[in-house]
Amino acid sequence: MINILKQWYQRYFTDPQTVMFAFILIFGALLIVIMNAHLMPILIGVIIAYLFEGFVVRLHLNRTIGASIVTTIILAAILLMLFVLLPLLSRQVSELIGELPIMIGKGQLMLSELPDQYPGYVSVEQVQEIFTFIRMELSSLGQRAVSLSLDSVVGVITFFVYLILMPLMVFFFLKDKEAILDWLTNFLPNERRLIAKVWVELDIKIASYVRGKFIEVLVVWIATYIAFIVMDMNYALLLSLLVGLSVIIPYVGATVVTIPVALIAFFQWGPTSEFGYLMAAYAVIQFLDGNLLVPLLFSEVVNLHPLAIIVAVVFFGSLWGVWGVFFAIPLATLIQAILKAWPAQVVSEE
């Protein structure tokens, strides 16, 4: 066993570059794990800067002017969100909460009729168990809502502080990109071919992934909103936004968001042709997203097996919650780049 470990060490860690790279990875991982709540606004600022970096370059202007234009666009988007989008979403959420008791009542009535309609498949005891489970979940949901409301004041204050700081961070990330990168490289060793190799591949892939994912969210959101409005579906803006955001989580997001879409459509129309048309339109949008939009936007940018993506979502989501899910694919891409570059570097040195 000792000889096996010794051979493994000699194969992968005899080069000082690999030792330094391993140290940087371990230090970075520990920093993110310990400080993830405090680092998250900075990471979001970096993501937004990545999103607009290509736009600044294509302007062919001074970086200060380009960063100022991007900051103005971000501020305009924030104002649009606060004074137009947020009130509409808030109103639809309030209407949905007010209608929930009616929906639950209809659902209970439909469940209570199942033993009479399908006596050989559904029993009264099974229906009672379902009712008990629903009551327990509603009670737990109410308790969580009260707890959330008590913490909402602090959360709102923190949200607005970040809302002010975010455009400033993005401005300086874009304006002083070269200076920031030069400052960071001062902490790296002079011999850093392995680090540079991983960084070049990761920089291209992550930048393309962030921009592609942003475009995908917008396209799916707008397409779904148009379909829901044409069908005159209730809570069209709220549900279409959920559908758009669901593409951030591959495979899992679309599955989860389908449930509220189907339930609200069913309670609005029942088992009618309108319900069928709505679900067919929703299925077409999901199909076009997965088979046309995603290949068009990403192509080979994120060349990960679907199983690797699911494992990354589960693993990083369990570590960091929602943000872990959001960063799952970039982190999996980082791991892929490291595994791809590391053995090649070692073999070439041998």
Buried (B, 14 or more C-beta within 10 A) or exposed (E): EEEEEEEEEEBBEEBEBBEBBBEBBEEEEEEBEEEBEEBBBBBBBBBBBBBBBEBBEEBEEEBEEBBBBBBEEBBEEBEEEEEEEEEEBEEBEEEBEEBEEEBBEEBBEEBBEBBEEEEEEBEEEEBEEBBEEBEEEEEEEEEEEEEEEEEEEEEEEEEEEBEEEBBEBBBBBBBBBEEBEEEEBEEBEEEBBBBBBBBEBBEEBBBBBBBBBBBBBEBBBEBBBBBBEEBEBBBBBBBBBBBBBBBBBBEBBBEEBBEBBBEBBBBBBEEEEBBEBBBEBBEEBBEBBBEEBBEEBBEEBBEBEEEBBBBBBBEBBEBBEEBBBBBBBBBBBBBBBBEEBBEEBBEEEE
